[in-house]
C-alpha cells in the first residue's frame, strides 16, 4: 500500500541535510522530465514563432548582457 504524503514528510524530517539535498535533486529531475507532450508542442510553436519574427526583422534582439544589466538595475531600486 502506498504511503501518504504526510508519512513521507515525516520520514523526510529524519533525513540528514545531505540526504535531503539528494532527495530534492531527484525530485527536481523527476519534475523536469515529467513534461506534458502538449506543453512541449506549445513551446516549440512559440520558439518557431519567435524565430520567424527575428528572421523577418519584426523584432529587435537585445543582447543578453544588456538584459541582465537592466534586470540588475531594476532589482537594485
C-alpha positions in Angstrom: 0.0 0.0 0.0 1.3 3.5 -0.9 2.3 5.8 1.9 0.6 9.1 2.4 2.3 12.3 1.7 2.2 13.1 5.5 4.1 9.8 6.2 6.7 10.7 3.6 7.1 14.2 5.0 7.7 12.7 8.5 10.4 10.4 7.1 12.0 13.3 5.3 12.3 15.2 8.6 14.5 12.3 9.8 17.0 12.6 6.9 20.3 14.3 7.1 20.9 17.5 5.2 22.9 15.7 2.5 20.1 13.1 2.1 17.5 15.9 1.8 19.6 17.6 -0.8 19.9 14.3 -2.8 16.1 13.8 -2.5 15.5 17.4 -3.7 17.7 16.9 -6.7 15.9 13.7 -7.5 12.5 15.4 -7.3 13.6 18.3 -9.4 14.9 15.9 -12.1 11.7 13.9 -11.9 9.6 17.1 -12.3 11.7 18.4 -15.2 11.3 15.1 -17.0 7.6 14.8 -16.4 6.5 17.2 -19.1 3.3 17.1 -21.0 3.8 16.5 -24.7 1.2 19.2 -25.4 3.2 21.7 -23.4 6.3 20.8 -25.3 4.5 21.3 -28.6 3.3 24.7 -27.5 6.9 25.7 -26.5 8.2 24.5 -29.9 5.5 26.5 -31.7 6.4 29.6 -29.6 10.1 29.2 -30.4 9.4 28.8 -34.1 7.1 31.9 -34.0 9.8 34.0 -32.3 12.5 32.7 -34.7 10.3 33.7 -37.6 9.9 37.2 -36.1 13.6 37.5 -35.8 14.3 36.2 -39.3 11.7 38.7 -40.8 13.1 41.6 -38.8 9.8 42.1 -37.0 11.6 42.3 -33.6 14.9 43.7 -32.5 17.1 41.4 -30.5 18.6 42.6 -27.3 22.0 41.1 -26.2 21.7 39.0 -23.0 24.3 41.2 -21.4 22.1 44.3 -21.8 19.0 42.4 -20.5 20.9 41.3 -17.4 22.3 44.8 -16.7 18.7 46.2 -16.9 17.4 43.5 -14.7 20.1 44.1 -12.1 19.5 47.8 -12.2 15.7 47.3 -11.7 16.3 44.9 -8.8 18.6 47.4 -7.0 15.9 50.0 -7.0 
